[in-house]
Each structure stands twice: as structure tokens, then as C-alpha cells.
Amino acid sequence: VAALQDEKNSLISENEIMNDRLEQLDDSLDDPNTVVAKKYFSLQLQLEQLQEENFRLEAAKDDYRVHCEDLEKQVIELQHRNNELTSLAEESR
């Protein structure tokens, strides 16, 4: 029982220390002049920019996919037309 009580007290103490550190980090984020806050806001801005870039690239990818499908259809149509014209050329010979 004594060992468990000591472990409990140790865990309570460690929990208090961690909560204090968490409060300090929260406080440092609230003050925009701290290095941590500046880095946090810089990373947050960078994340937003990357998300916008990702969205733009996804949209461009979709556009290119549609364009590629259209070109593939045109290729198939032109191949059929070429075959027809080749056939007609052979007949006329």
C-alpha cells in the first residue's frame, strides 16, 4: 500500500508539472511577441498557403484529366477516320 501511495504521489506531482508546462506553452502562444508564438503563427500561415496550393493543384489535375480524356476521344475518332480514309484510298487504287 505504501509503495502504491508513493507511486500515486509521484504521478500526481508529475501531472502537476506537466499541467504547469502546458499552461506556460498556452501563455507563450497567447503573447504574439514570443518566439514560440511567432513560429506557431508562421507555421499556421504556411499550412494555410500549402492547403490553398494543394487545392489549386487538385483542381488543375482534374482539369488536365478531363482535357486528357477529350484528347483520347479525339485520337480514337481520328484513328477511325484514318482507317476509313485508308480503306477508301485502297478502294480507289
C-alpha distances in whole Angstrom, upper triangle without the diagonal:
4,5,5,6,9,10,10,12,14,15,16,18,20,21,22,24,25,27,29,30,31,33,35,36,37,39,40,42,43,45,48,49,46,46,43,45,48,47,45,48,50,48,48,52,52,50,53,56,55,54,58,59,57,59,62,62,61,64,66,65,66,69,70,69,71,74,73,73,77,78,77,79,82,82,82,85,87,86,88,91,91,92,94,96,96,97,100,101,101,104,106,106
4,5,5,6,9,10,10,12,14,15,16,18,20,21,23,24,26,27,29,30,31,33,35,36,37,39,41,42,44,47,47,44,44,42,44,47,46,44,47,49,48,48,52,52,50,53,56,54,54,58,59,57,59,62,62,61,64,66,65,66,70,70,69,72,74,74,74,78,79,78,80,83,83,83,86,88,87,89,92,92,93,95,97,97,98,101,102,103,105,107,107
4,5,5,6,9,10,10,12,14,15,16,18,20,21,22,24,26,27,28,30,32,33,34,36,37,39,41,42,45,46,42,42,40,42,45,43,42,45,47,45,46,49,49,48,50,53,52,52,55,56,55,56,60,59,59,62,64,62,64,67,67,66,69,72,71,72,75,76,75,77,80,80,80,83,85,84,86,89,89,90,92,94,94,95,98,99,99,102,104,104
4,5,5,6,9,10,10,12,14,15,16,18,20,21,22,24,26,26,28,30,31,32,34,36,37,39,41,43,44,41,41,38,40,43,42,40,43,45,43,43,47,47,46,48,51,50,49,53,54,52,54,57,57,56,59,61,60,61,64,65,64,67,69,69,69,72,74,73,75,78,78,78,81,82,82,84,86,87,87,90,92,92,93,96,97,97,99,102,102
4,5,5,6,9,10,10,12,14,15,16,18,20,21,23,24,25,27,29,30,31,33,35,36,37,39,42,43,40,40,38,39,43,42,40,43,45,43,43,47,48,46,48,51,50,50,53,55,53,55,58,58,57,60,62,61,62,65,66,65,68,70,70,71,74,75,74,76,79,79,80,82,84,84,86,88,89,89,92,94,94,95,98,99,99,101,104,104
4,5,5,6,9,10,10,12,14,15,17,18,20,21,23,24,26,27,29,30,32,33,35,36,38,41,41,38,38,36,38,41,40,38,42,44,42,42,46,46,45,47,50,49,49,52,54,52,54,57,57,56,59,62,61,62,65,66,65,68,70,70,70,73,74,74,76,79,79,79,82,84,84,85,88,88,89,91,93,93,95,97,98,99,101,103,104
4,5,5,6,9,10,10,12,14,15,16,18,20,21,22,24,26,27,28,30,31,33,34,36,39,40,36,36,34,36,39,37,36,39,41,39,40,43,43,42,44,47,46,46,49,50,49,51,54,54,53,56,58,57,58,61,62,61,64,66,66,67,70,71,70,72,75,75,76,78,80,80,82,84,85,85,88,90,90,91,94,95,95,97,99,100
4,5,5,6,9,10,10,12,14,15,16,18,20,21,22,24,26,27,28,30,31,33,35,38,39,36,36,33,35,38,37,35,38,40,38,38,42,43,41,43,46,45,45,48,50,48,50,53,53,52,55,57,56,57,61,62,61,63,66,65,66,69,70,70,72,75,75,75,78,80,80,81,84,84,85,87,89,89,91,93,94,95,97,99,100
4,5,5,6,9,10,11,12,14,15,17,18,20,21,23,24,26,27,29,30,32,33,36,37,34,34,32,34,37,36,34,38,40,38,38,42,43,41,43,46,46,45,49,50,49,51,54,54,53,56,59,58,59,62,63,62,65,67,67,68,71,72,72,74,76,76,77,80,81,81,83,86,86,87,89,91,91,93,95,96,97,99,101,102
4,5,5,6,9,10,11,12,14,15,17,18,20,21,23,24,26,27,29,30,32,35,35,32,32,30,32,35,34,32,36,38,36,36,40,40,39,42,44,44,43,47,48,47,49,52,52,51,54,56,56,57,60,61,60,63,65,65,66,69,70,69,72,74,74,75,78,79,79,81,83,84,85,87,89,89,91,93,94,95,97,99,99
4,5,5,6,9,10,10,12,14,15,16,18,20,21,22,24,26,27,28,30,33,34,31,31,28,30,33,32,30,33,35,34,34,38,38,36,39,42,41,40,44,45,44,46,49,49,48,51,53,52,54,57,58,57,59,62,62,62,65,67,66,68,71,71,72,74,76,76,78,80,81,82,84,86,86,87,90,91,92,94,96,96
4,5,5,6,9,10,10,12,14,15,16,18,20,21,22,24,26,27,29,32,33,30,30,28,29,33,32,30,33,35,34,34,37,38,37,39,42,41,41,44,46,45,46,49,50,49,52,54,53,54,57,59,58,60,63,63,64,66,68,68,70,72,72,73,76,77,77,79,82,82,83,85,87,88,89,91,92,93,95,97,98
4,5,5,6,9,10,11,13,14,15,17,19,20,21,23,25,26,27,30,31,28,29,26,28,31,30,29,32,34,33,33,37,38,36,39,41,41,41,44,46,45,46,49,50,49,52,54,54,55,58,59,59,61,63,63,64,67,68,68,70,73,73,74,77,78,78,80,82,83,84,86,88,88,90,92,93,94,96,98,99
4,5,5,6,9,10,11,12,14,15,17,18,20,21,23,24,26,29,29,26,26,24,25,29,28,26,30,32,30,30,34,35,33,36,38,38,38,41,43,42,43,46,47,46,49,51,51,52,55,56,55,58,60,60,61,64,65,65,67,70,70,71,73,75,75,77,79,80,81,83,84,85,86,89,90,90,93,95,95
4,5,5,6,9,10,10,12,14,15,16,18,20,21,23,25,27,28,25,26,23,24,28,27,25,28,30,29,29,32,33,32,34,37,36,36,39,41,40,41,44,45,44,47,49,49,50,53,54,54,56,58,58,59,62,63,63,65,68,68,69,71,73,73,75,77,78,79,81,83,83,85,87,88,89,91,93,94
4,5,5,6,9,10,10,12,14,15,16,18,20,21,23,26,27,24,25,22,23,27,26,25,28,30,29,29,33,34,32,34,37,37,37,40,42,41,43,46,46,46,49,51,51,52,54,56,56,58,60,60,61,64,65,65,67,70,70,71,74,75,75,77,79,80,81,84,85,86,87,89,90,91,94,95,96
4,5,5,6,9,10,11,12,14,15,17,19,20,21,24,25,22,22,20,21,25,24,23,26,28,27,28,31,32,31,33,36,36,36,39,41,40,42,44,45,45,48,50,49,51,54,55,55,57,59,59,60,63,64,64,67,69,69,70,73,74,74,76,78,79,80,83,84,84,86,88,89,90,93,94,95
4,5,5,6,9,10,11,12,14,15,17,18,20,23,24,20,21,18,19,23,22,20,23,26,24,24,28,29,28,30,33,32,32,36,37,36,38,41,41,41,44,46,46,47,50,51,51,53,55,56,57,59,61,61,63,65,65,67,69,70,71,73,75,75,77,79,80,81,83,85,86,87,89,90,91
4,5,5,6,9,10,10,12,14,15,16,19,21,23,20,21,18,19,22,22,20,23,25,24,24,28,29,28,29,32,32,32,35,37,36,38,41,42,41,44,46,46,47,50,51,51,53,55,56,57,59,61,61,63,65,66,67,69,71,71,73,75,76,77,79,81,81,83,85,86,87,89,91,92
4,5,5,6,9,10,10,12,14,15,17,20,21,18,19,17,18,21,21,20,22,25,24,24,28,29,28,30,33,33,33,36,38,38,39,42,43,43,45,47,48,49,51,53,53,55,57,57,59,61,62,63,65,67,68,69,71,72,73,75,77,78,79,81,83,83,85,87,88,89,91,93,94
4,5,5,6,9,10,10,12,14,16,18,19,16,16,14,15,19,18,17,20,22,21,22,25,26,25,28,30,30,31,34,35,35,37,39,40,40,43,45,45,46,49,50,50,52,54,55,56,59,60,60,62,64,65,66,68,70,70,72,74,75,76,78,80,80,82,84,85,86,88,90,91
4,5,5,6,9,10,11,12,15,17,18,16,16,13,14,18,17,15,18,20,19,19,23,24,23,25,28,28,28,31,33,32,34,37,37,38,40,42,42,43,46,47,47,50,52,52,53,56,57,58,60,62,62,64,66,67,68,70,72,72,74,76,77,78,80,82,83,84,86,87,88
4,5,5,6,8,10,10,13,16,17,15,16,14,14,17,18,16,18,21,21,20,23,25,24,26,29,30,29,32,34,34,35,38,39,39,41,44,44,45,48,49,49,51,53,54,55,58,59,60,62,64,64,66,68,69,70,72,74,74,76,78,79,80,82,84,85,86,88,90,91
4,5,5,6,9,10,11,14,14,12,13,11,12,15,16,15,17,20,19,20,23,24,24,26,28,29,29,32,34,34,35,38,39,39,42,44,44,46,48,49,50,52,54,54,56,58,59,60,62,64,64,66,68,69,70,72,74,75,76,78,79,80,82,84,85,86,88,90,90
4,5,5,6,9,10,12,13,10,11,8,9,13,13,11,14,16,16,16,19,21,20,22,25,25,26,28,30,30,32,34,35,36,38,40,40,42,44,45,46,48,50,50,52,54,55,56,58,60,61,62,64,65,66,68,70,71,72,75,76,76,78,80,81,82,85,86,87
4,5,5,6,9,11,13,11,13,10,9,13,14,11,13,16,16,16,19,21,20,21,24,25,25,27,30,30,31,33,35,35,37,39,40,41,43,45,45,47,49,50,51,54,55,56,58,59,60,62,64,65,66,68,70,70,72,74,75,76,78,80,81,82,84,86,87
4,5,5,7,10,11,10,12,10,9,13,14,13,14,17,18,17,20,22,22,23,26,27,27,29,32,32,33,36,37,38,39,41,42,44,46,47,48,50,52,53,54,56,57,58,60,62,63,65,66,68,69,71,72,73,75,77,78,79,81,82,83,85,87,88,89
4,5,5,8,9,6,8,7,6,10,11,10,12,14,15,15,18,20,20,22,24,25,26,28,30,30,32,34,35,36,38,40,41,42,44,45,46,49,50,51,53,55,56,57,59,60,61,63,65,66,67,69,71,71,73,75,76,77,79,81,81,83,85,86,87
4,5,7,9,7,9,7,5,8,9,8,9,12,13,12,15,17,17,18,21,22,22,24,26,27,28,30,32,33,35,36,37,39,41,42,43,45,47,48,49,51,52,53,55,57,58,60,61,63,64,66,67,68,70,72,73,74,76,77,78,80,82,83,84
4,6,9,9,11,10,7,10,12,11,11,14,15,14,16,19,19,20,22,24,24,26,28,29,30,32,34,35,36,38,39,40,42,44,45,47,48,50,51,53,54,55,57,59,60,62,63,64,66,68,69,70,72,74,75,76,78,79,80,82,84,85,86
4,5,6,9,9,7,9,12,11,11,14,16,15,17,20,20,21,23,25,26,27,29,31,32,33,35,36,38,39,41,42,44,45,47,48,50,51,53,54,55,57,59,60,61,63,65,66,67,69,70,71,73,75,76,77,79,81,81,83,85,86,87
4,6,8,9,5,6,10,9,8,11,13,13,14,17,18,18,20,22,23,24,26,28,29,30,32,34,35,36,38,40,41,42,44,46,47,48,50,52,53,54,56,57,58,60,62,63,64,67,68,68,70,72,73,74,76,78,78,80,82,83,84
4,7,9,7,7,10,11,11,12,15,16,16,18,20,21,22,24,26,27,28,30,31,33,34,36,37,39,40,42,43,45,46,48,49,50,52,54,55,56,58,59,60,63,64,65,66,69,70,70,72,74,75,76,78,80,80,82,84,85,86
4,5,5,6,9,10,11,12,14,15,16,18,20,21,23,24,26,27,28,30,32,33,34,36,38,39,40,42,43,45,46,48,49,50,52,54,55,56,58,60,60,62,64,65,66,69,70,70,72,74,75,76,78,80,80,82,84,85,86
4,5,5,6,8,10,10,12,14,15,16,18,20,21,22,24,26,27,28,30,31,32,34,36,37,38,40,42,43,44,46,47,48,50,52,53,54,56,57,58,60,62,63,64,66,67,68,70,72,73,73,76,77,78,79,82,83,83
4,5,5,6,9,10,10,12,14,15,16,18,20,21,22,24,25,26,28,30,31,32,34,36,36,38,40,41,42,45,46,47,49,51,51,52,55,56,57,59,61,61,62,65,66,67,69,71,71,72,75,76,77,78,81,82,82
4,5,5,6,8,10,10,12,14,15,16,18,20,21,22,24,25,27,28,30,31,33,34,35,37,39,40,41,43,45,46,48,49,50,52,54,55,56,58,60,60,62,64,65,66,68,70,71,71,74,75,76,78,80,81,82
4,5,5,6,9,10,10,12,14,15,16,18,20,21,22,24,26,27,28,30,32,33,34,36,37,38,40,42,43,44,46,48,49,50,52,53,54,56,58,59,60,62,64,64,66,68,69,70,72,74,74,76,78,79,80
4,6,5,6,8,10,10,12,14,15,16,18,20,21,22,24,25,26,28,30,31,32,34,36,37,38,40,41,42,44,46,47,48,50,52,52,54,56,57,58,60,62,62,64,66,67,67,70,72,72,74,76,77,78
4,5,5,6,9,10,10,12,14,15,16,18,20,21,22,24,25,27,29,30,31,33,35,36,37,39,40,41,43,45,46,47,49,51,51,53,55,56,57,59,61,61,63,65,66,67,69,71,71,73,75,76,77
4,5,5,6,8,10,10,12,14,15,16,18,20,21,23,24,25,27,28,30,32,33,34,36,38,39,40,42,44,45,46,48,49,50,52,54,55,56,58,59,60,62,64,65,66,68,70,70,72,74,75,76
4,5,5,6,9,10,11,12,14,15,16,18,20,21,22,24,26,27,28,30,32,33,34,36,37,38,40,42,43,44,46,47,48,50,52,53,54,57,58,58,60,62,63,64,66,68,68,70,72,73,74
4,5,5,6,9,10,10,12,14,15,16,18,20,20,22,24,25,26,28,30,31,32,34,35,36,38,40,41,42,44,46,46,48,50,51,52,55,56,56,58,60,61,62,64,66,66,68,70,71,72
4,5,5,6,9,10,11,12,14,15,17,18,20,21,23,24,25,27,29,30,31,33,35,36,37,39,40,42,44,45,46,48,50,51,52,54,55,56,58,60,61,62,64,65,66,68,70,71,72
4,5,5,6,9,10,11,12,14,15,17,18,20,21,23,24,26,27,28,30,32,33,34,36,38,39,40,42,43,44,46,48,49,50,53,54,54,56,58,59,60,62,64,64,66,68,69,70
4,5,5,6,9,10,10,12,14,15,16,18,20,21,22,24,26,26,28,30,31,32,34,36,37,38,40,41,42,44,46,47,48,50,52,52,54,56,57,58,60,62,62,64,66,67,68
4,5,5,6,9,10,10,12,14,15,16,18,20,21,22,24,25,26,29,30,31,33,35,35,37,39,40,41,43,45,46,47,49,50,51,53,55,56,57,59,61,61,63,65,66,67
4,5,5,6,9,10,11,12,14,15,17,18,20,21,23,24,26,27,29,30,32,33,34,36,38,39,40,42,44,45,46,48,49,50,52,54,55,56,58,60,60,62,64,65,66
4,5,5,6,8,10,11,12,14,15,16,18,20,21,22,24,26,27,28,30,32,33,34,36,37,38,40,42,43,44,46,47,48,50,52,53,54,56,58,58,60,62,63,64
4,5,5,6,8,10,10,12,14,15,16,18,20,21,22,24,25,26,28,30,31,32,34,36,36,38,40,41,42,44,46,46,48,50,51,52,54,56,56,58,60,61,62
4,5,5,6,9,10,10,12,14,15,16,18,20,21,23,24,25,27,29,30,31,33,35,36,37,39,40,41,44,45,46,48,49,50,51,54,55,56,58,60,61,62
4,5,5,6,9,10,11,12,14,15,17,18,20,21,23,24,26,27,29,30,32,33,34,36,38,39,40,42,43,44,46,48,49,50,52,54,54,56,58,59,60
4,5,5,6,9,10,10,12,14,15,16,18,20,21,22,24,26,26,28,30,31,32,34,36,37,38,40,41,42,44,46,47,48,50,52,52,54,56,57,58
4,5,5,6,9,10,10,12,14,15,16,18,20,21,22,24,25,26,29,30,31,33,34,35,37,39,40,41,43,45,46,47,49,50,51,53,55,56,57
4,5,5,6,9,10,11,12,14,15,17,18,20,21,23,24,26,27,29,30,32,33,35,36,38,39,40,42,44,45,46,48,49,50,52,54,55,56
4,5,5,6,9,10,11,12,14,16,16,18,20,21,22,24,26,27,28,30,32,33,34,36,37,38,40,42,43,44,46,48,48,50,52,53,54
4,5,5,6,9,10,10,12,14,15,16,18,20,20,22,24,25,26,28,30,31,32,34,35,36,38,40,41,42,44,46,46,48,50,51,52
4,5,5,6,9,10,10,12,14,15,17,19,20,21,23,24,25,27,29,30,31,33,35,36,37,39,40,41,43,45,46,47,49,51,52
4,5,5,6,9,10,11,12,14,15,17,18,20,21,23,24,26,27,29,30,32,33,34,36,38,39,40,42,43,44,46,48,49,51
4,5,5,6,9,10,10,12,14,15,16,18,20,21,22,24,26,26,28,30,31,32,34,36,37,38,40,41,42,44,46,47,48
4,5,5,6,9,10,10,12,14,15,16,18,20,21,22,24,25,26,29,30,31,33,34,35,36,39,40,41,43,45,46,47
4,5,5,6,9,10,11,12,14,15,17,19,20,21,23,24,26,27,29,30,32,33,34,36,38,39,40,42,44,45,46
4,5,5,6,9,10,11,12,14,16,17,18,20,21,22,24,26,27,28,30,32,33,34,36,37,38,40,42,43,44
4,5,5,6,8,10,10,12,14,15,16,18,20,20,22,24,25,26,28,30,31,32,34,35,36,38,40,41,42
4,5,5,6,9,10,10,12,14,15,17,18,20,21,23,24,25,27,29,30,31,33,35,36,37,39,40,42
4,5,5,6,9,10,11,12,14,16,17,18,20,21,23,24,26,27,28,30,32,33,34,36,38,39,40
4,5,5,6,9,10,11,12,14,15,16,18,20,21,22,24,26,26,28,30,31,32,34,36,37,38
4,5,5,6,9,10,10,12,14,15,16,18,20,20,22,24,25,26,28,30,31,32,34,36,37
4,5,5,6,9,10,11,12,14,15,17,18,20,21,23,24,25,27,29,30,32,33,35,36
4,5,5,6,9,10,11,12,14,15,16,18,20,21,22,24,26,27,28,30,32,33,34
4,5,5,6,9,10,10,12,14,15,16,18,20,20,22,24,25,26,28,30,31,32
4,5,5,6,9,10,11,12,14,15,17,18,20,21,23,24,25,27,29,30,31
4,5,5,6,9,10,11,12,14,15,17,18,20,21,23,24,26,27,29,30
4,5,5,6,8,10,10,12,14,15,16,18,20,21,22,24,25,26,28
4,5,5,6,9,10,10,12,14,15,16,18,20,20,22,24,25,26
4,5,5,6,9,10,11,12,14,15,16,18,20,21,23,24,26
4,5,5,6,8,10,11,12,14,15,16,18,20,21,22,24
4,5,5,6,8,10,10,12,14,15,16,18,20,21,22
4,5,5,6,9,10,10,12,14,15,16,18,20,21
4,5,5,6,9,10,10,12,14,15,17,18,20
4,5,5,6,8,10,10,12,14,15,16,18
4,5,5,6,8,10,10,12,14,15,16
4,5,5,6,9,10,10,12,14,15
4,5,5,6,9,10,11,12,14
4,5,5,6,9,10,10,12
4,5,5,6,9,10,11
4,5,5,6,9,10
4,5,5,6,9
4,5,5,6
4,5,5
4,5
4
